[in-house]
Amino acid sequence: MKLPHWPRRVFAQLLLSQTVVTVGVTAVTAGLFLAPVSSELDHDAMQRALSIAQATATDETIARAADARDTATAQRNAEQIRLATGASFVVVTDLDGIRLSHTDPGRIGQRVSTDPEPALSGRSVTAIQQGTLGRTARGKVPLRTADGRIVGEVSVGISDDSIRRRLLKMLTGILLCAAAGLTAGTVATLVLARRLKRRTHNIALADISALLVEREAMLHGIREGMVALDERGGIRLANDEALRLLGLPGDCTGRPIAAVLPPGRLADVLTGRITGTDLPAVRDDRVLVVNRTATTEGAVVTLRDRTELESLVRELDTTRSLTEALRAQDHEHANRMHTLLGLLELGRHEQAVAFISEQSGSHAVVAARIAEQVQDPHVAALLAGKTAVAGERGVRLVLAPAAHLPDAVVDPRALVTVLGNLIDNAMDALAGSGRLEVTLAAAGSTLLLQVVDSGPGVPEELREQIFEEGWTSKDAPAHRPRGLGLAMVRRLVERTGGRIVLDTGPLGGARFTVELPEALLTAQLVEA
């Protein structure tokens, strides 16, 4: 005989198992309920019989009849009580246990079939006993005269048939309730199974396990960050790359975004308060591109790290600026050569010599002055290049006379990023004309730098907003988004425990003041 197979589909397994569980629970519940009900009905019948017996024993007429062994009076009164109460029997005996009343008159004068001694000794008794009228619930009490003498007993019985009829009536209701519960449970199981069938697309349990394994391998193998959010904004899943890019703790699952990320643009993009495609955001010193896709039960967020690409784009911008500067210098050099040729052709040799000396020395003087004041080669090279670019753009970039930077910078790359972004923003604000002044000062291990321009400045109400990721007042070029430079600068500064302040400078434009503690090596460390 071939045994039936356990179903492979998830919904079928659920339907079968839940049906079996529902039937089993209903049967056990009904059985557990019926067991004490039968005992309770017996107890109730015994108490009812005892109450009737106690009420009968208070009848002085019956007590006097028992004392005088007056069977006629005892029988008449006992039968009246039996008919009135619905008891199976009301038996009155004398002190010897001889019946003075009975539902069968032929048994009057005979000794009772059960032991009368407990009641004749003055105790009330309840019991389920087998007697001449069958199995009954009995209550027995002593029968006393007005002066307190025990002259017999009163025994009242409730037929077991009446108890069973009550039980059957209750059993019908219990079974109906059990059937209703079983039906409701089966219907609920069927609805749940059908819903699960739709959710699981009727695939087998083994297939679900394989899909989960493949999903885990795929999520943790891809080089893009992925975060799955529930409908309340809590993190349901985050792969290894997302944990790295966002700096999330390993136990972030189940926690809301606000609990693991600081307030800002990145948190707003992840929670959907800011919408769009390929949205730029900054996390520490990383530049991220974020996309959020809503689902039926939340959202899925993908993250791409474009920090290196952003650095390359900035280098490309710098190279392009230098190329434009070289092209302009080529034109300027041609003009100078034409001027020099004209002076020679006119025979003005002394003016030609002076012209050559002036042109060749101006750039060398600027570079020498920068190298003298700024001893760190990275920052000096940045300032020399920016000075040349600024000159070609019609902006005069100068280094403050008191500026000084020793060759003791702890992180030259971070300093170049901060200073380069501030200079670029200042040159954009000047729009081809104006003055830009850079100040560098060392105070122990703390570095202070200022970038001041003569541009239009920044309104006071926007001085916090310009540091937000994605905010810009300029049109973004096609190759990269804007609104990241100042946000990255503030992150770099605050990460080292420093601060950046924006106000109005002495040239009338914006003044950025940056304080970087522990940015310089102390003299002892430099000597070591």
C-alpha positions in Angstrom: 0.0 0.0 0.0 1.4 3.3 -1.1 1.4 5.9 1.7 0.3 9.5 0.8 3.1 12.0 0.3 3.4 15.1 2.5 2.5 18.0 0.2 5.4 20.1 -1.1 3.6 23.4 -1.5 3.7 25.8 1.4 0.0 26.6 1.4 -0.9 22.9 1.2 1.3 22.1 4.2 -0.1 24.9 6.1 -3.7 23.9 5.3 -3.2 20.3 6.3 -1.2 21.0 9.5 -3.6 23.8 10.7 -6.6 21.6 10.0 -5.2 18.7 12.0 -4.2 21.1 14.8 -7.7 22.7 14.8 -9.5 19.4 15.0 -7.2 18.2 17.7 -7.5 21.3 19.8 -11.3 21.3 19.4 -11.6 17.7 20.4 -9.2 18.1 23.4 -11.0 21.2 24.5 -14.4 19.6 24.4 -13.1 16.6 26.3 -11.5 18.7 29.0 -14.7 20.7 29.3 -17.0 17.7 29.5 -15.0 15.8 32.2 -15.6 18.4 35.0 -19.1 19.1 33.7 -20.2 15.5 34.6 -18.7 15.7 38.0 -20.3 19.2 38.5 -23.7 17.9 37.6 -23.4 15.0 40.1 -22.3 17.5 42.8 -25.2 19.8 42.0 -27.7 16.9 42.1 -26.3 15.8 45.6 -26.6 19.3 46.9 -30.1 19.6 45.6 -31.0 16.3 47.2 -29.4 17.4 50.5 -31.4 20.7 50.4 -34.7 18.9 49.9 -33.8 16.5 52.7 -33.0 19.3 55.1 -36.2 21.1 54.2 -38.2 17.9 54.8 -36.5 17.3 58.1 -37.8 20.7 59.4 -41.4 19.4 59.0 -42.5 18.7 62.6 -45.4 16.6 61.4 -43.0 14.2 59.7 -40.8 14.1 62.8 -43.7 13.3 65.0 -44.9 10.6 62.6 -41.4 9.0 62.6 -41.3 9.1 66.4 -44.8 7.4 66.5 -44.0 5.2 63.5 -47.1 6.6 61.8 -46.5 5.4 58.2 -49.6 6.9 56.8 -48.7 10.4 57.8 -45.1 10.0 56.9 -46.0 8.5 53.5 -48.5 11.2 52.7 -46.3 14.2 53.6 -43.2 12.7 52.0 -45.0 12.0 48.7 -46.3 15.6 48.6 -42.7 16.9 49.0 -41.4 14.5 46.3 -44.0 15.6 43.8 -43.5 19.2 44.6 -39.7 19.1 44.3 -39.4 16.6 41.4 -37.1 14.3 43.5 -37.0 10.6 42.6 -37.8 9.6 46.1 -38.2 11.0 49.6 -37.8 8.2 52.2 -38.4 8.7 55.9 -37.1 6.0 58.3 -37.3 5.4 62.1 -34.3 4.9 64.4 -33.9 1.3 63.1 -33.7 2.3 59.5 -37.1 1.0 58.7 -38.9 2.8 55.9 -41.9 4.8 56.9 -42.4 6.2 53.3 -41.4 5.2 49.8 -42.5 5.7 46.2 -43.3 2.0 46.1 -45.7 1.4 49.1 -44.8 -2.3 49.0 -41.3 -1.4 50.4 -42.7 0.5 53.4 -41.8 -1.4 56.6 -38.5 -2.8 55.1 -35.1 -1.7 56.1 -33.4 0.8 53.7 -30.9 -0.7 51.2 -28.0 1.7 52.2 -26.5 2.3 55.6 -28.5 4.8 57.6 -26.1 5.0 60.5 -24.2 8.2 59.5 -27.5 10.2 59.4 -28.9 8.5 62.5 -25.7 9.5 64.3 -26.4 13.2 63.5 -24.4 13.8 60.3 -25.6 15.0 57.0 -24.4 12.8 54.1 -24.3 13.2 50.3 -23.3 10.4 47.9 -23.9 8.7 44.6 -25.3 5.3 45.5 -27.0 2.3 43.9 -30.3 1.5 45.6 -33.6 -0.1 44.9 -34.5 2.7 42.5 -31.2 2.5 40.6 -28.2 4.8 40.7 -29.1 8.2 42.4 -27.6 11.2 43.9 -28.6 11.2 47.5 -28.7 13.5 50.4 -29.4 12.2 53.9 -30.0 14.2 57.1 -31.1 13.2 60.7 -34.8 13.7 61.5 -35.2 15.5 64.8 -38.2 16.3 67.0 -38.8 19.8 68.5 -36.8 18.9 71.6 -33.8 17.9 69.4 -34.0 14.1 69.7 -33.1 12.1 66.6 -36.0 9.9 65.7 -35.0 8.8 62.2 -33.5 10.0 58.9 -34.7 11.6 55.7 -33.2 10.3 52.5 -33.8 12.2 49.2 -32.6 10.9 45.9 -32.2 12.5 42.4 -32.4 9.9 39.6 -29.2 9.5 37.5 -31.4 9.6 34.4 -32.3 13.2 35.1 -28.6 14.0 35.6 -27.8 12.4 32.3 -30.6 14.3 30.6 -29.1 17.5 31.8 -25.7 16.4 30.6 -27.0 15.5 27.2 -28.6 18.9 26.9 -25.3 20.6 27.8 -23.4 18.2 25.5 -25.5 19.3 22.6 -24.6 22.9 23.2 -20.9 22.1 23.8 -20.7 20.1 20.6 -22.4 22.9 18.6 -19.9 25.4 20.0 -17.1 23.0 19.2 -18.4 22.5 15.7 -18.7 26.3 15.2 -15.1 26.8 16.5 -13.9 24.0 14.2 -15.7 25.5 11.2 -14.3 29.0 12.0 -10.8 27.6 12.5 -11.0 25.7 9.2 -12.3 28.7 7.3 -9.6 30.9 8.8 -6.9 28.3 8.0 -8.2 28.1 4.4 -8.2 31.9 4.0 -4.7 32.1 5.5 -3.5 29.2 3.2 -4.9 30.9 0.1 -3.3 34.2 1.0 0.0 32.4 1.6 -0.4 30.7 -1.7 -0.6 34.1 -3.4 2.3 35.5 -1.4 4.6 32.5 -2.1 3.4 32.2 -5.8 2.6 28.6 -5.0 6.2 27.5 -4.8 7.6 24.5 -2.9 9.2 24.9 0.5 12.5 23.6 -0.8 12.4 26.2 -3.5 11.9 28.9 -0.9 14.9 27.7 1.0 17.0 27.8 -2.2 15.8 31.3 -3.0 16.7 32.5 0.4 20.2 31.0 0.1 20.6 32.6 -3.4 19.4 35.9 -2.1 21.8 36.0 0.8 24.7 35.1 -1.6 23.6 37.8 -4.1 23.1 40.6 -1.5 26.4 40.1 0.2 28.3 39.5 -3.0 27.3 42.7 -4.9 29.5 45.8 -4.6 26.6 48.2 -4.2 25.0 48.9 -0.8 21.4 47.8 -0.4 19.0 48.5 2.5 15.5 47.2 2.8 13.1 49.2 4.9 9.7 48.3 6.3 6.6 50.5 6.1 7.5 52.3 9.4 11.1 53.1 8.2 12.8 50.4 10.2 15.7 48.5 8.7 14.7 45.0 7.6 17.9 44.1 5.8 21.3 45.7 5.0 24.1 44.0 3.1 27.8 44.2 4.0 28.5 47.0 1.5 25.6 49.1 3.0 27.0 48.6 6.5 30.4 49.8 5.3 29.2 52.8 3.3 26.7 54.0 5.9 28.8 53.1 8.9 25.9 51.1 10.5 26.3 48.9 13.5 26.0 45.1 13.0 22.8 45.0 15.0 20.9 47.7 13.0 18.2 45.3 11.8 14.9 46.3 13.2 16.0 49.7 14.3 14.6 52.9 12.6 16.8 55.0 10.3 16.7 57.9 12.8 18.4 55.7 15.5 21.4 54.7 13.4 22.0 57.8 11.2 22.3 61.5 12.2 19.7 64.0 11.0 20.5 65.3 7.5 20.1 64.8 3.8 21.2 61.2 3.8 18.6 60.2 6.4 15.9 62.2 4.6 16.7 60.4 1.3 16.6 57.0 2.9 13.2 57.6 4.6 11.7 59.2 1.5 11.4 62.7 2.7 13.6 63.8 -0.3 12.7 62.1 -3.5 14.4 61.7 -6.9 16.8 59.6 -8.8 20.6 59.4 -8.3 20.5 61.7 -5.3 23.9 62.7 -4.0 24.6 62.5 -0.2 27.6 62.6 2.0 28.5 60.1 4.8 31.6 61.1 6.7 34.2 61.6 3.8 32.3 59.4 1.3 30.2 60.7 -1.5 27.2 58.4 -2.2 24.6 58.2 -4.9 21.3 57.0 -3.5 18.2 55.6 -5.2 15.0 54.7 -3.3 12.3 52.5 -4.7 9.0 52.0 -2.9 7.5 48.5 -2.4 4.2 47.2 -1.1 5.7 46.7 2.4 8.3 49.5 2.6 11.2 50.5 0.3 14.5 49.3 -1.1 17.4 51.7 -1.1 20.5 51.2 -3.2 23.8 53.1 -2.6 26.8 53.6 -4.9 30.1 54.9 -3.6 31.4 57.6 -6.0 34.0 59.0 -3.7 36.9 58.1 -5.9 34.9 59.1 -9.0 34.2 62.5 -7.4 38.0 62.9 -6.7 38.7 62.1 -10.3 36.1 64.6 -11.5 37.6 67.3 -9.3 41.0 66.4 -10.6 39.5 66.6 -14.1 38.1 70.0 -13.4 41.5 71.2 -12.1 43.2 69.8 -15.1 40.7 71.5 -17.4 41.2 74.8 -15.5 44.9 74.5 -15.9 44.6 73.6 -19.6 42.5 76.7 -20.1 45.0 78.7 -18.1 47.9 77.3 -20.3 45.9 78.1 -23.4 45.4 81.7 -22.2 49.1 81.9 -21.2 49.9 80.7 -24.7 48.0 83.6 -26.2 49.6 86.0 -23.6 53.0 84.6 -24.4 52.4 85.2 -28.1 51.4 88.7 -27.4 54.5 89.2 -25.3 56.7 87.9 -28.1 55.1 90.2 -30.6 55.7 93.1 -28.2 59.3 92.0 -27.7 59.8 91.7 -31.5 58.4 95.2 -32.0 60.7 96.7 -29.5 63.7 95.0 -31.1 62.7 96.1 -34.6 62.3 99.7 -33.3 65.8 99.5 -31.9 64.7 100.0 -28.3 67.0 97.3 -26.9 67.0 98.6 -23.3 63.2 98.6 -23.1 63.2 95.1 -24.6 65.6 93.8 -21.8 63.5 95.5 -19.1 60.3 94.0 -20.5 61.8 90.4 -20.5 63.1 90.8 -17.0 59.7 92.1 -15.7 57.7 89.3 -17.4 60.0 86.4 -16.3 60.3 87.6 -12.7 56.7 88.2 -11.8 55.6 84.5 -11.8 58.8 83.4 -10.1 58.3 86.0 -7.3 54.7 84.8 -6.6 55.8 81.1 -6.5 58.8 82.0 -4.2 56.6 84.0 -1.9 54.1 81.1 -1.6 56.9 78.5 -1.0 58.4 80.8 1.7 55.2 81.2 3.6 53.7 77.8 3.1 56.3 75.1 3.7 54.0 72.1 3.2 54.5 71.1 -0.5 50.9 69.9 -1.1 49.3 73.1 0.1 51.9 75.3 -1.6 51.4 73.5 -4.9 47.6 73.9 -4.5 47.9 77.7 -3.8 50.3 78.2 -6.8 48.0 76.4 -9.1 44.9 78.2 -7.8 46.7 81.5 -8.1 47.4 80.9 -11.8 43.8 79.7 -12.5 42.4 82.7 -10.6 44.6 85.1 -12.6 43.3 83.7 -15.8 39.7 84.0 -14.6 40.2 87.7 -13.7 40.4 87.1 -9.9 43.4 88.2 -7.8 44.2 85.5 -5.3 46.7 86.6 -2.6 48.2 85.0 0.4 48.0 87.2 3.5 51.4 88.7 4.5 51.2 87.1 7.9 50.2 83.7 6.6 52.5 80.8 7.6 52.1 77.0 7.5 55.0 74.8 8.6 55.8 71.5 7.0 54.0 69.5 9.8 50.6 68.8 8.4 49.1 65.5 9.8 46.7 64.9 6.9 47.7 67.1 3.8 45.0 65.4 1.7 42.2 66.5 3.9 43.6 70.0 4.2 43.9 70.3 0.4 40.3 69.2 0.1 39.1 71.7 2.6 41.2 74.6 1.3 40.6 73.8 -2.4 36.8 73.6 -2.0 36.7 77.0 -0.2 38.9 78.7 -2.9 36.8 77.2 -5.7 33.6 78.4 -4.1 35.0 81.9 -3.6 36.2 82.1 -7.2 32.8 81.0 -8.4 31.2 83.7 -6.2 33.5 86.4 -7.7 32.4 85.5 -11.2 35.5 86.8 -13.0 36.5 89.9 -11.0 37.5 90.7 -7.5 40.0 89.8 -4.7 40.4 86.6 -2.8 42.7 86.4 0.2 43.9 83.2 2.0 45.2 83.2 5.6 47.0 80.3 7.3 48.2 80.3 10.9 49.5 77.7 13.3 48.9 77.7 17.0 50.6 74.7 18.5 48.9 71.7 17.0 45.9 73.7 15.9 45.6 75.1 12.3 43.5 78.2 11.6 42.7 79.1 8.0 40.5 81.8 6.5 39.3 82.3 2.9 37.9 85.9 2.4 36.5 87.2 -0.9 35.1 90.5 -2.1 32.0 88.9 -3.7 28.4 89.5 -2.8 28.6 87.4 0.3 26.0 85.0 1.7 22.7 86.2 3.3 22.5 85.4 7.0 19.4 83.2 6.5 21.3 80.9 4.1 24.6 80.6 6.1 23.5 77.2 7.5 21.7 76.0 4.5 24.7 76.2 2.1 26.4 73.4 4.2 23.5 71.0 3.5 24.1 68.2 1.0 22.6 68.9 -2.4 22.0 72.6 -1.8 23.5 74.9 -4.5 22.8 78.2 -6.1 24.6 77.2 -9.3 23.6 75.1 -12.2 25.0 71.6 -12.0 27.3 70.5 -14.9 26.4 67.3 -16.8 29.3 65.2 -15.5 28.6 65.6 -11.8 26.1 67.0 -9.2 26.7 70.1 -7.2 26.0 70.8 -3.6 28.6 68.4 -2.2 31.7 70.5 -1.7 30.8 72.5 1.4 28.9 69.6 2.9 32.1 67.5 2.6 34.2 70.3 4.0 32.0 70.5 7.1 32.1 66.7 7.6 35.9 66.7 7.3 36.2 69.6 9.7 33.8 68.2 12.3 35.2 64.7 12.1 38.5 66.0 13.4 36.8 67.9 16.2 37.1 71.3 14.4 34.6 73.9 13.4 33.8 76.1 10.4 32.2 79.5 10.7 30.8 81.7 7.9 30.3 85.4 8.3 31.0 88.7 6.4 34.7 89.5 5.9 36.7 92.7 5.7 36.5 92.7 1.8 32.8 92.8 2.0 32.1 89.3 0.8 32.0 85.9 2.5 34.6 84.9 5.1 35.1 81.2 5.9 37.0 80.6 9.1 38.1 77.0 9.8 39.7 75.7 13.0 41.4 72.3 12.9 42.7 71.0 16.2 45.4 68.4 16.1 46.0 69.1 12.4 49.7 69.9 12.9 52.5 67.9 14.5 54.1 69.5 17.5 57.8 70.5 17.5 58.8 67.5 19.6 57.1 65.1 17.1 58.7 66.9 14.1 62.2 66.6 15.7 61.6 62.9 16.5 
